[in-house]
Amino acid sequence: MLGKTHLVSSEAIALTAVNYYSETNHVTVPILITTLIFASVGLGSLLPDIDSRNSELNKTTVFGFFYNHFFINVKHRGFTHTIWNVFLFMYISLLLESHYFYVAVCVFGISIGMLIHIIEDSWSANRVDIWYPFVLKHNTKHSHLFHYKVGGFTEKSMYVLFWVLLVTSLKNAYMIYLN
């Protein structure tokens, strides 16, 4: 999946979840927390692709330095696309929660963005081994009915649908904060 699709879809899913939490629990999540979650989920949605020369992070930010020095010889969709990284970030978030709440929110948001990214890539035409190194690839193509090709029609359609969801979620968030 392209970086822009990861970003839009992760933001749409995260904001929809925050809105749902607010509505079902009859509380308003503070705007600072919502903003931190929104920003950190965006970063987390792009972070697993740090092992790719052409990723959005590596082209536009200081992450390109990390790619050139640490990830240049790492296989794309290898260990950066594993569930272990998500668990690590969630664990760090739990450790930080009691003393550094806002930092913990950011780290948790990054882990959610990474999780959404990995789930989305697991539906692409090329398989992602989320349990790597414990599960080895036997076949590079999926055997299930639904999968998409990176940059193909299905991904472009998902991009548009997630934009619609994001705009709707932004409108709903605005209405929640207005009340």
C-alpha positions, 0 to 999 in steps of 0.5 A: 500500500502506498504511504498516502493510503496508509496515512489516510486510512489509519487517520480515518480509523483512529479518529472514528475510534476516538469518536466512537469512544466519545459517543458510547461513553458519553465523554469528550476526549480532550482535544489535546489527546485527540490531536496527539493520537491523530498525529502519532497514528499518522507517524506510526502508519508510515513508520513500518516502511522505514526499511524502504528507500521510497517510503514517504518518511525516508523521502521527506524527513530525518528518517532518511538518515536512519534508512541510509545508516541502519536500514539500507540492507534490510529487506522491505516488509521484514522485521519492521512489519512484525507484530513484535514492534507493535507489542514493543511500542505498546509496552513502552506506552504502558511503562510511560503512562504513570509519569509521562502521560502525554508521551505515553499517548503518543507512543500508543498512537504510534503503535496503533498506526503501525498495527493498522499499517501491518494489517493493511499490508497483510491484505496486499498481493504480497504476504507480510509475515507478522510473526517473523522470524517464527513463521516463514513464508512458503508462498509470496501470494495470498490464497484468500479471495480479497487482496489488492495490488499496490497502486492498483485500482482496489487500493485507489478505491480504498484511498477514496473511501478512507478519505470519505470516512476521514472527512466524515469523522472530522465532521463528527469530531467537530460536532462532538467538541461543539457540544 
